[in-house]
Amino acid sequence: MHTKNNNLLGIILMILGMFCLSVNDVNVKGLNNYFPVWEVIFFRAFSGLIVSFILIGYFGFNKIKTKKPIRHFIRAFSAVGCVVFYFFGLKYLFLSENVAIVHSAPILAAVLAVPFLGEKLGLKRSAAILLGFVGVIIIVKPGSNLFQLVSLLPFISAIFMASVYLSTRSLMNTESSVAIIFYYS
C-alpha cells in the first residue's frame, strides 16, 4: 500500500511539475516580447536562488556540503547553457517547435550515457532512440524553406540538458538532493 501511495504521489508531482514548466515557457515567451532575453534569464536565476536559500534555511548548510564540486560546476554550467539557448529559442521560434526540439534531450542523454556512464544500448533502446531522432528531424525540417538557423538554439539547449541529466545521474548516489538543487541554481 505504501508503494502505491508513493507512485500516486510521484505521478501527481510529475504532472504538477510539467504544468509549472509549461506555464514557465508561456511566461518566458511572453516576457521575451517586452524585455531583453538576458534580463529574463537573470530574474529566472535570481528567483531560483531565492528558493535555494529557503531550502538551505529549512534543511541547514550541512546539506549542501559536496564531495564532487567539479561535477556540480559542470552541471551548473550545463544548466546555464540549457537555459540561455532555450530562452533565446523561445524568443525566435514558436513555443511548440522549441519545446519539441528540446524534448530530444532524453534521446541525446541515452546516446551519451554509453561513453560517459558506461551504459549499454540494446536493440529496442537503439530503435527507440532512432525513431525519436527521426521525429526531431521531421519537426525541424532541415531541407525545407521552413528550416531556420535559429532552430539550432533549442537543439544546443537539448545538448546542455542531456549533460545536466548525465551529471545529475552521476551525483545522485553521493550528494544530497538539497545540494544538487542548490548548486543547480
N, C-alpha and C positions, 0 to 999 in steps of 0.2 A: 504494500500500500504506500509506503514511504517513497519508493522509486516512482510510482505512478504520479504522486503529487509533485515530485521534483521534475518529472518530464513535463507535466502540465505547466508548471511554473516556468520552465525553460522555454516552452512554446510561447507562452504569453509574453515573456520578456523579449523573445526574438521578434515577435510581431510588433510589440511596442517600440523596440529599437529601430526596426525598419521603418515604422511610421515616423519616428523622430528624424531619421536620416532623410526621408522623403520631404518632410516639412523643411528641414535644413536646406536641402537642394533648391526647393522652390524659393525660399527666402534669399539664398545667395544669388540665385538667378535674377530675382527682382532687385536686390541691392546693387548688383553689378551695373544696373542701368542708371543708378544715381550717384554711386561712389566709386572711386578707383579700386581696382581689384586688390591692390596691396593693403588698402585700408580695411577692406572686408576681411582679408586674411589676418591682419593684426588683431581685429576685435574678436575673431573666432578663436585665435590662440590665447588672447587675454582672458576670455571667458572660460576657456578650458583650464587655464592656470588658476583661476579663482576656485573652480570646482576641485582641482587638485589640492589646493591649500586647505579647503574644507575637509577633504578626506584625511589629510595629514593631521589636522586638528582633532579629528574623531579617532583615528587609528593610532596616531603617535608617529614621531620621527623614526623610531626604530624599524618601522615597516618599510621605509624607503632605502634602508641600507642595501647595498648591492655588492655582489661578488663579481659582476660582469659589467663594469662601466663602459667598456668599448662596445659591447653588443647593444647596450642601451643607447649609446651615441649613434650607432648605425641605424637602429630602429627609429630614433628621433629624427635623424637626417632624412631617412626614407619617408617618414610621415610628413615632414615639411615639403619634400618634393612632391609627394602624392597630393597634398592639399593645394600647393601652388599651381600645378598643372591642371588639376581638376577644376579649381575655381576659374582659371583662365579659359578652360574649355567651356565652362558654363556661360562665360561672357560671350563667346563667339559661336557656339553651336546650340542646337535645340537641346533642351533638357533630356529628351528621350534618347537622342544619339549619344550624348555624353555619358549618360548612365549605362546604356547598353555596352559601349566600348569599355568603360571602366570595369564592368562586370566580367571582363576577360581576365581579371586579376587571379581568380582561383585556377584558371587554366594555366596561366604563367607560373603560379606558385607550384602547381603539381609537376610541371616540367622542371622547374628549378630545384625542386626538392630532391631530384635524383643526384645532381652533382654536389649540392650543398648539405643535404641531410642524409644522404646515402639511401634514400628510399628506392624501391623498385617499382617500375611500371609494368603491370600485366597487360594482356591483350585487351580486356574490357576497358580498363582505365585509359589506355592509349587511344582506343576507338572513341571514347567519350571526349577526350581532350581534342582529338582531331575534329570531331563533329562540332564541338564548341568553338574551335578556331574558325571553322567554315562559317558558322553563324556570325562571328565577328566580322569576317571578310564581307559577308553579304550586307551587313549593316553599313560598313564603311564604303563599299562600292568603289574600290581603288581604280578601276578602269573607266569609270563614267565621268561625265562632266560635273556630277554632284560631289565628287571627291574634292576635298579641300585640304590643304596642308595643315590647317588647324585641327583636323581630325586626329592628328598625331598627339595633340595635347592630352586628351583623355587616355590614349594608349600609353604614353610616357607615365601618366599618373598610375595606370594599372601596373606598370613595371615596378614603380616605387611601392605600390600597395602590396604586390607579391613579396617584395623584400620585407615589408612590415610583417606579413603573415609568417614568413620563414623565421625572421628574428624573434617574433613572439613565441613561436614554437620552440626555439632553442632556449628561451628564457623561462618557460613555464615550470620546469622541474626544479629550478634553483631559486627563483625570485618570487616575492610575494606579489599578489595581484595589485596591491596598492603601489608598489614600486614600479611595476610595469605601466600602470596608468599615469603615475606622476612623471616619469621620465619621457613618456609619450607627449605630454603636454609641454 
